[in-house]
Amino acid sequence: MLRIENFSKTYKGNKKAVDNLNLRLDKGDIFGFIGHNGAGKTTTIRAMAGVMDFEEGDIFIDDISIKSDPVKCKKNIAYIPDNPDLYDHLTGIGYLNFIGDVFEVSKADREEAIGKYADALEITANLGDSISTYSHGMKQKTAIISALIHKPKLLILDEPFVGLDPKASLTLRNIMKDICNNGSSIFFSTHVLLVAEKLCNKVGIIKDGRLIAFGPTEEVTGDLSLEDVFMEQN
């Protein structure tokens, strides 16, 4: 589902944010990407999502290169940044219908998806309100629903639990498990290591732009907790 091959990204000033990253995810994988701030997580995620150019290496989504065919790749993915930037002048339902139009989702399918996830995240009553009145948590919930409308093959999330209350966080974890059980894959970064350890079947640790651990969660952690492994590596 996802292959990252020899991916590197160097910014101005010869600062190498990511250095020769290689990893692979299969259908149904939930992958947790772990690292300190500035380790290269968001750079990798933005390149995967096709919102940042890069020169070295390549990223394949369902065997399609994000460099050579970004539009086709983007039809198969959904991306939620750590601070979702929605259109404040729209209502919640207006924004969700806009996203449904972009991905050419039928009226029936989008109504079913919006109803299901809005009820689960307890935001149905607020969908008619202007997004400008939403709290950060409500914007996060709306972004999550928008990402699920077209049933993406790969869901890319940057710190998805930030701003969510404990109940919404649990709901999101259950949603993540459900869509992966149905064949999608998830790549997400998080600082909540306990959640990553319990939720993910694969994890990776990045430090100073280099992947220093990757594999099935139980193999990476061994007899330790993910937190212990992370602290030993850092």
Secondary structure, DSSP 4 states (H G I P E B T S, - for coil): -EEEEEEEEEETTTEEEEEEEEEEE-TT-EEEEE--TTSSHHHHHHHHTTSS---EEEEEETTEETTT-HHHHHHTEEEE-SS----TTSBHHHHHHHHHHHTT--HHHHHHHHHHHHHHTT-GGGTTSBGGG--HHHHHHHHHHHHHTT--SEEEEESTTTT--HHHHHHHHHHHHHHHHTT-EEEEE-S-HHHHHHH-SEEEEEETTEEEEEEEHHHHHTTS-HHHHHHHH-
